[in-house]
Amino acid sequence: MGVMGVWVVGVVTDDVVEEARRRFPDAAGAHGAWPEPSADTIRWREQSVPSGLFEGTPEQPSRTDEIVRFADAVDRVRNDETEVDEFQDHLLHAVPQQEGEGLFCAAVPRGDGAAALMWGLGLDATLQLPGCCGQLLFDAAQVRAALPAAEQALVLHPLRRAHVAARVRLWLDEMADDPNHDVDELIDGPLRVLRHAARTGVGAAGLTLWY
């Protein structure tokens, strides 16, 4: 049986955020927070610097090696929260249950949609995204504060967007079983939700799940 990676970004009310922080303080405190500097975070930053779309030479690794190392680094940087199952269930039941302005969901067979987008964007833009590696738990005020940086990272001029989309497709070709995944939605969906949250005065949650 195959593995499905699911990246969810959805709006949640401040009451839900407050309840999550009260009921699951350790998980909520770690969720979407960058860990203290370590060998893993250093490796992640090194692997996040985008190279050209090359096939590999004796001096440069192949794109497959580059992508696999980056995927491993992302996985290590994400926090391994305690109480994670109950915590994530709490948030999954709180976000909208249908995709739209308030919910983005990327289900990728054997793939990690958040990591694919991060690899496409590169280090500088990724560090402008809210939370850590696709995970976040923000109340309404935090969403409003984070939105300008997220827009700077994800509102792309045509040439930049084409480059990012090409890198995301390379990732999906090498790491996932979904060559026809909607790359435009992967780029646009999270920002759509954050804008909707800011406009309507609610918070947002981002979850990276495996089934």
Secondary structure, DSSP 8 states (H G I E B T S, - for coil): ---EEEEEEEEE-HHHHHHHHHH-HHHHHHTT----S-HHHHHHHHHHS---S----SSS--HHHHHHHHHHHHHHHS---TTHHHHHHHHHHHS-SS-BTTEEEEEEET--HHHHHHHHH-HHHHTTSSSBTTBEEE-HHHHHHHHHHHHHHH---HHHHHHHHHHHHHHHHHH-S-TT--HHHHHHHHHHHHHHHHHHT-EEEEEEEE-
